[in-house]
Amino acid sequence: MSQETAGASDPDESERPEARLERAVRAAEQALIEFEIAVETFRVEVENFSRLHHQKLGPMYARLDELDAQIAEARAARTGDPEDLRRARDLRALVMPMPGVDELFHDWLDSDGLSDAAGAMLTEQPVRPPERVRPSEEVRKLYRELVRRAHPDLAQDEPERVRRDGFIARVNAAYGRGDAALLRELAEEWAAGPAVAEAPLPESEELYARLEWLARRKELLTVVAGELEESAIGSMLRMAPDDPDRLLEQIAEQLLADVAAREAELAGLVGQG
């Protein structure tokens, strides 16, 4: 083969500069999509863990608040000290009914106080197990595949972006509920949907603008991910990412010990009175 022929067939020499830029844009888009999947996955896990944390441990926190108030009130009744009386009032105010308290404890409280399920939790009787904290492996796989295929960042015009935005919102909702059946239906729906021909990416200036937008979007997601990781629930979840249910059990064990200690302290104060 002649040197001229070899040179002409070399793709690196014949390729337009814009083509390399196009590949860079596509690679950046895919990397951003993967990052968004990771952030959304963690967001769902934090949200679910927060829900279960309140559901399973809310009654124990409420019981501790009530015991703290009773202990302070018993101590103030014995001493009559103004500072003890002030502390008793402050602690009692913490356990008084407040707007939205029912939302905090997710059906653990009813008109008579703690519900049967909450009472069972405090007395260590069997209760209905909470839902899984994390979506199943099948759900996670279905979600990742759908987001890769239908992500709005892959749209080449505004109508297609709007269509993808609406579809991904439904995908995110199904993923948040861990609904594998619905995700499978959505995968079939997307596969049967209108085939949209990919428009060629724009030339140099718009490609550079697209890269800049992707970089800004990644920075924004990095901030969101950081806030999730640094939140109280996110920090707890990171302590046991593979077994969050066990983490809840450990916290519950510690809270039960705290409740027992407070009850013993209160009994001692009342007995002394």
N, C-alpha and C positions, 0 to 999 in steps of 0.2 A: 504494500500500500504506500502510495506516495505521501510525502510530508504535507502537500497541499490538501490531499483528501482527508488525512487524519485531522488536520487543523480545522477543516470545515465541519467535521462531524463532532467536534468537541462542544458539548452543550454550554460549558462555561464561557466559551468565546462567542458563541452565537446568541446567547440568551440576552434579552433586553434587560436593562437595569430595573425597569418597572416590574418585571416578572419576579425578580428576587425580592423586591419590596412587597409584592403581593403575597409571596410565601411567608414573609415575616409577619404581615398583618394576619394571615390565617393562623399562623402558629400562636400569635399573641391572643387571638380570639379564643382558640381552644384552651390556652392556658388560663385565661380569665374565666371561662366556663367551668373548668375544673375547680378553680378557686371558689367560685360562687357556689358550686355544689358542696364543697367542704364547709363553707360558712353557713349555708342553709341547713345542712345536716346538723351542725353543732347547735344552731339556733333552735331547731326542733327538739334536740335532746335537752337543752337547757329549759325550754318551755315545759316539756313533759316532766322533767325532774322537779321543776318548781311546783307544778301541779300536784305531783305525788308527795312532795315534801310537805306541802300544806295539808293535803288530804290525810296523810298518815301520821304526821307529827303535830299538826295544828292543835289537837286536843291536849297534848302533853304541854305545849307551850302555854296554852290557856290555863291549864291546871297549875303550872308553875307561877304564873302571874297571880292567880287567885291565892295560892299559898303564901307568896311574898306579901300580898296585901294583908292577909289574915295575921301573919307573923308580926308585921309592923303594927297592926292595930292592937294585937295582944300586948306587945311591948309598950306601946304608947299608953294603953290603959293602966299598965302597972306603974310606969314612971311619971306620967303626966308631963313629961318634958316637952316644951314647945317644939323643939326640933324633931322629936319622935312623933309628935302629933302631925307636924307638917309632912314628914316622910310617909306616914300612914295615909294621909289624904292624897298625896301624889301617887302612891302605888295603887290605891283604890281607884283613882281616876283612870289608870291604865287598863283596868279590867271592866270598866263600865261599858255598856253597849255603845257602839259607834256606828255611823252610817257605813254600810258596805261590809260589815263584819261577816255577814253570811257569804259574801263572795270570797273572803279570805280563807274560810274554812271549808268551802265546797261541800255543803250539805252535812257537815258534821254537827252543826248546831240547829236545833229546832225551837219551837215556842216554849218548850219545857227545859231548855238548856242543852246539855250534850245529848246527842242522838244515841240510839241503842248501839250503833256501830262504834261511835266514839267511846261509849262506856265500855264496850267489849275490848277495845284497844287498851284502855287504861287498866282493865282488870286481867289483861292477857288472855281473854277468851278468844276462840277462833273468830276471825272476821273474814269477809269476802276479800280475797287478795286483790291488790291494786293492779291496774293494767301495766303492761310492760313499759319500762321507761324508754327503751330505744326501739325504733322500727326494726323489723326482722331483716335478715340478710337478703331475702327475696325482695322485700320492699325497697331496700337501699339500692339493690341492683336495678330494679325496674325504674326507680327514680333517676338514677344516674344516666341510664340509657335514654330516657325520655328527654331529660334536660339537654343532653348532648345533641339530640336530633332536632329539638324544637326551640332551642334557646332564641330569644328575641335578637340577640346580637348577631345572629346569622342572617337576619332579614336584610334584603337589599333595597327595600322601599318601605314607605310608611304604612300602607295598608297591610303588608305582610307582617310588619313589626306589631301592629295592633292585634292581628290575628294570633300571633305567637304569644304576646303578652297575656291575652285572655286565656289561652290554652295552658300556659305555664302556671297561671294563678290557680287553675283547677288542679294541676299536677301537684303544686305545693300544698294545697288543702288536703288532698288525698294522702300525700306523704306524711303530713302532720298527724293524721289520724291512723297511720300505719295500715291503710286500706289496700291490700295487695290486689284484691279483685277489681277495684275501681281503677287502679293503675294499669292493670292488664287491659281493661276496657279502653282506657285512654290511649294505650299503645296501639290498639287496633284502630281506634278512631283516627289517630294521626297517620297511620299507614294507609288508611283508606281515603284520607283527605286529598285536597287538590294538590297536584304535583306543581311545584313552583320552580320554574327554571331559574337557575342562579345567574344573576346578571354579572357581567364582568366587573371586577373591582375597578374603581376609578384610577386615574393616573397619579403621578408623583405627589402633587401638592395635597390632594385629597387623601392619598394613602398615608402621608405623614400626619395629616390631621387626625386620621382614624387611629394611628398608633398613639398619638398624644391623648386622645379620648380614652383609649383602652388603659393607658398608664394612669390617668386620673381616676378612672373607675376602680382600678386595682387599689389605689391609695385609699379610696373611700371604703372599700370592702375591708382593707387592713384595719382601718379605724373601728369598723363595726365588729370585726373579729376580736380585736383587742378589748373592746368594751364588754363583749360577751365573756371572754376569758377572765377578765378582772372582776366581773360581778360576783356577788356572794354565792349565788347558785352555780355559776360557771366554775368558780374556784373549787367548790365542793365536788362538782362533777369530774373535774380534772384529777381529783385525788383517786378516783376509782373508775376510769373510763370504760373498763371492760366488765365491771360488776357493780353498777350503781345501786342495784337492789340491796346488795350486801352493805353498802355504805349507809343506806337508810336504816337498815337493821342495827348497825353499830351506833348511829346517832340515837335511835329509839332506846337502845339499851342504856346509854348514858343518861338520857332524859328520865327514864324510869328510875335510875339510881338517884338522880337529883330530886325527883318527886318524893321518893322514900325519905331522903335526908330532910327535906323541907317539912314533911309530915311529922317526922320525929322531933324536929325543932319546935314545931307548933304545939305538939302534944306536951313537950316539956314546959313551954311557956304557960299553957293553959293549966297544966298540973300544978305549977308553982303558984298560980293565982288562987 
